[in-house]
């Protein structure tokens, strides 16, 4: 019986990685890049809004917030974590010169979101008849 769980888990991982590899990062048009260099705060707010409404990952985030979180405290925690993660990444890139290949990073983020959704929907118990793996 235990062997079946490993086969299901392996199939789940392979399917997830296959689907994530099809995802492509959303780039930044040259006009927006120029606006970032030459614009002020108002330009950044407009670009931020545009970025939120054109990225599939952000649209899924908004969908999840609007339809799956029912308590204001949960919404505030999620938005704060999302904002802190983006801010730390942007500060690292801007001030410390960190560079990353967004063709790898965006699908990796998507995979973690899929994993967390699977876990939140109790997929490990339903599909594998076991608890979700927890870090030691």
Secondary structure, DSSP 8 states (H G I E B T S, - for coil): -HHHHHHHHHHHHHHHHHHHHH-------HHHHHHHHH--HHHHHHHHHHHHHH-HHHHHHHHHHHHH--SHHHHHHHHHHHHHHHHHHHHHHHHS-----HHHHHHHHHHHHHHHHHHHTTHHHHHHSS------
